[in-house]
């Protein structure tokens, strides 16, 4: 597997080198998200923080909302209060979402160019860790739904995540420009034995929503994509010690989201589902869609759960 990943990485590097040597006027450094606005949907946990980092590094103005003012304030502080980060308290669930969008649009001159919507990426997390979305205690408590069984859950609990992401898509897609520069990216988690019953059903429903939107917009200029991540984020300290990484995986995911949004006229990612099952998969895609480094001073964030 390692040899295969190395071979793929080298092949992409050769392909990128050939492309940029033939197109000297258009290089990764020329791409950026400067002058563009990106809304990050899904909260400011480990994944949301990583996505904000990547987008800010690429020069974007970033809107991010959260149902936790404390977490929102903490993220802004940890990122050293970047000027281009707009944090708004509130949820994209149907109740109150329209007012939230109106408030955000008033702060950006009614401008939005991209959306990155993340949901349940940390599929492996245990009790008190599956909290990046922070919509309901039912999804935060990894023990209750399995302990008491499928039939002890309220029916509406199985639609919490797709309800939120449908609401976000319904309100934000019409505000995106009718251009191939515009993009809507879902960042979702892969399957895992540690998912609760509620998490499994909600996650598959979001996958279904993402696929339905890709089909709906397959002939439209809007680029509708999904990154499905089957890697562990923000791992326990013991696991990190046994298998260390040079940088947080959440930052790599954030930089990849930024690179795919920025793109170039010749290297815009096509519509579709992209599975990230290994670190090698992430590295290959980052080489295909490199993140512009417009503001290199944005800090990468480690070990959020230990704060």
C-alpha positions in Angstrom: 0.0 0.0 0.0 2.8 2.4 0.9 4.5 1.7 -2.4 1.3 2.2 -4.3 0.7 5.6 -2.6 4.3 6.7 -3.3 3.9 5.7 -6.9 0.7 7.7 -7.2 2.3 10.7 -5.5 5.3 10.6 -7.9 2.9 10.3 -10.9 0.9 13.3 -9.8 4.1 15.3 -9.2 5.3 14.5 -12.7 1.9 15.5 -14.2 1.8 18.8 -12.2 5.4 19.6 -13.3 4.6 19.0 -16.9 1.4 21.1 -16.7 3.1 24.1 -15.0 6.1 24.0 -17.3 3.7 24.2 -20.3 1.6 26.9 -18.7 4.1 29.2 -17.2 1.6 32.1 -17.0 -0.6 30.1 -14.7 1.0 28.6 -11.6 -0.4 27.6 -8.2 1.0 30.8 -6.7 -1.2 32.7 -9.1 -4.4 31.1 -7.7 -6.1 32.5 -4.7 -9.4 33.1 -3.0 -8.6 36.8 -2.5 -11.7 38.9 -3.1 -13.9 35.8 -2.6 -16.2 34.9 0.3 -16.6 31.3 1.6 -19.3 30.2 4.1 -18.2 27.3 6.4 -21.3 25.3 7.5 -21.1 22.8 10.3 -19.6 24.5 13.4 -16.2 25.2 14.7 -15.0 21.9 16.1 -11.8 20.3 15.0 -12.9 20.0 11.3 -14.4 23.5 11.1 -11.3 25.0 12.6 -9.1 23.2 10.0 -11.3 24.3 7.1 -11.3 27.9 8.3 -7.5 27.8 8.5 -7.1 26.6 4.9 -9.5 29.1 3.5 -8.0 32.0 5.3 -4.5 31.0 4.3 -5.7 31.1 0.6 -6.9 34.7 1.1 -10.6 34.2 1.4 -13.1 36.1 3.6 -14.6 33.3 5.7 -18.0 33.3 7.3 -18.5 30.6 9.9 -21.5 30.2 12.2 -21.7 28.2 15.4 -24.4 27.4 18.0 -21.7 27.9 20.7 -20.4 31.4 21.2 -17.7 30.1 23.5 -16.3 27.8 20.8 -16.6 30.6 18.2 -14.7 33.0 20.4 -12.0 30.4 21.1 -11.4 29.6 17.5 -11.1 33.3 16.6 -8.6 33.8 19.4 -6.7 30.7 18.4 -6.4 31.8 14.8 -5.1 35.1 16.2 -8.1 37.2 15.2 -7.7 37.3 11.4 -9.4 40.3 9.8 -11.1 38.2 7.1 -12.9 35.9 9.5 -16.5 36.6 10.3 -17.9 34.6 13.2 -21.6 34.6 13.6 -23.5 33.0 16.5 -26.5 30.9 15.3 -27.5 27.7 13.6 -28.4 26.9 10.0 -31.2 24.7 11.1 -34.5 25.8 9.6 -35.7 27.8 12.6 -33.7 31.0 12.4 -31.5 30.2 9.4 -33.0 32.8 7.1 -32.3 35.6 9.6 -28.8 34.2 10.1 -28.1 34.3 6.3 -29.5 37.8 6.0 -27.3 39.0 8.8 -24.2 37.4 7.2 -25.0 38.8 3.8 -25.3 42.3 5.2 -21.7 42.0 6.4 -20.3 40.9 3.0 -22.3 43.1 0.7 -24.5 40.2 -0.2 -21.5 38.3 -1.6 -20.8 34.6 -1.3 -18.7 32.6 -3.8 -18.2 29.2 -2.2 -19.7 27.0 0.5 -17.9 24.2 2.5 -20.3 22.2 4.5 -18.9 19.6 6.9 -20.8 16.9 8.7 -19.8 14.0 10.9 -16.2 13.9 9.7 -15.0 12.6 13.1 -17.0 9.3 12.7 -14.8 7.4 15.1 -15.2 9.8 18.1 -16.6 8.5 21.3 -18.7 10.0 24.1 -18.4 13.8 24.3 -16.2 14.0 21.2 -18.7 13.8 18.3 -19.5 17.5 18.9 -18.3 19.5 15.9 -21.9 20.2 14.8 -23.3 20.7 18.3 -26.9 20.5 17.1 -28.4 18.2 19.8 -27.4 16.3 22.9 -28.7 13.1 21.1 -25.8 13.2 18.7 -23.3 14.3 21.3 -23.9 11.4 23.6 -22.4 8.4 21.9 -23.6 6.0 24.6 -27.3 6.6 25.0 -28.6 5.7 21.5 -26.7 2.4 21.4 -27.4 1.5 25.1 -31.1 2.0 24.9 -31.5 0.7 21.4 -32.9 1.9 18.1 -36.5 2.0 19.3 -35.9 4.5 22.1 -34.8 7.3 19.8 -37.3 10.0 18.8 -38.1 9.9 15.0 -37.0 13.5 14.5 -33.5 12.8 15.8 -32.7 10.8 12.7 -33.1 13.8 10.5 -31.2 16.4 12.4 -28.1 16.6 10.2 -29.8 16.3 6.8 -32.3 18.9 8.0 -29.5 21.4 8.8 -27.6 20.7 5.5 -30.8 20.9 3.4 -31.6 24.2 5.0 -28.1 25.5 4.3 -28.1 24.4 0.7 -31.6 25.8 0.1 -30.6 29.2 1.3 -27.0 29.5 0.2 -26.9 27.9 -3.3 -29.2 30.6 -4.8 -26.8 33.2 -3.6 -23.8 31.7 -5.3 -22.8 33.2 -8.7 -23.8 31.4 -11.9 -20.2 30.6 -12.7 -17.8 27.7 -12.8 -15.8 29.6 -10.2 -18.6 29.0 -7.7 -18.4 25.8 -5.6 -20.3 23.9 -3.0 -18.3 21.2 -1.2 -19.6 18.7 1.3 -16.9 17.3 3.7 -18.3 14.1 5.3 -17.1 11.2 7.3 -16.7 7.6 6.2 -18.3 4.6 7.9 -17.0 3.2 11.1 -17.9 0.7 13.8 -17.9 3.4 16.4 -20.8 5.4 14.9 -23.9 5.5 17.0 -27.3 4.4 15.5 -28.3 8.1 15.2 -25.0 9.0 13.7 -25.1 6.3 11.1 -28.6 7.2 9.9 -27.9 11.0 9.9 -24.6 10.5 8.1 -26.1 8.3 5.3 -28.9 10.9 4.9 -26.3 13.6 4.3 -24.5 11.4 1.8 -27.8 11.0 0.0 -28.4 14.8 0.0 -24.9 15.4 -1.4 -25.5 12.8 -4.2 -28.9 14.3 -5.0 -27.4 17.8 -5.3 -24.6 16.5 -7.5 -27.1 15.0 -9.8 -29.3 18.1 -9.8 -26.4 20.4 -10.7 -24.4 18.1 -13.0 -25.1 20.3 -16.0 -24.8 23.6 -14.2 -21.7 25.8 -13.8 -21.7 25.3 -10.1 -19.2 22.8 -9.0 -20.9 20.4 -6.5 -18.4 18.0 -4.8 -18.0 15.8 -1.8 -14.9 14.9 0.2 -15.6 11.7 2.2 -12.9 11.3 4.9 -12.3 7.9 6.4 -9.3 9.0 8.5 -9.2 9.8 12.2 -9.0 13.4 13.2 -7.7 14.8 16.5 -6.7 11.4 17.8 -6.0 10.5 21.5 -2.5 11.4 22.7 -1.5 7.7 23.0 -2.5 7.0 19.4 -0.7 10.1 18.2 2.5 9.0 20.0 2.3 5.6 18.3 1.6 7.0 14.8 2.8 10.6 14.8 1.9 13.0 12.0 4.0 16.0 10.9 0.9 18.3 10.9 -2.8 18.1 11.9 -4.9 16.2 9.3 -7.6 18.8 9.8 -5.3 21.4 8.4 -4.6 19.3 5.4 -8.3 18.9 4.8 -8.8 22.6 5.1 -6.0 23.3 2.6 -7.5 20.8 0.2 -10.9 22.5 0.4 -9.2 25.8 -0.3 -7.2 24.4 -3.2 -10.3 22.9 -4.8 -12.3 26.1 -4.4 -9.4 28.3 -5.8 -8.6 25.9 -8.7 -7.5 27.4 -12.0 -9.0 27.7 -15.4 -7.5 24.4 -16.4 -7.5 22.4 -13.1 -11.0 23.0 -11.6 -12.1 19.8 -9.9 -15.0 18.1 -11.7 -18.3 17.3 -10.0 -18.1 14.1 -8.0 -17.3 12.2 -4.9 -13.7 12.0 -3.7 -12.9 9.3 -1.1 -10.0 10.0 1.2 -9.1 6.6 2.8 -5.5 7.2 3.5 -3.0 10.0 4.2 -1.6 9.2 0.7 -5.0 10.0 -0.8 -5.0 13.4 0.9 -1.4 14.2 -0.3 -2.2 13.2 -3.9 -5.3 15.5 -4.0 -3.4 18.3 -2.3 -0.8 18.1 -5.1 -3.6 18.2 -7.7 -5.3 21.2 -6.0 -2.6 23.0 -4.0 -3.7 25.6 -1.5 -2.6 29.2 -2.4 -0.4 30.7 0.3 -1.7 34.2 0.5 -1.6 34.7 4.3 1.0 32.2 5.5 0.8 33.5 9.1 -2.5 31.8 9.9 -1.6 29.2 12.6 -2.4 25.5 12.3 -4.3 24.3 15.3 -3.4 21.1 17.2 -5.2 19.1 20.0 -8.4 21.1 20.3 -10.0 18.6 22.7 -7.3 19.1 25.3 -8.0 22.8 25.7 
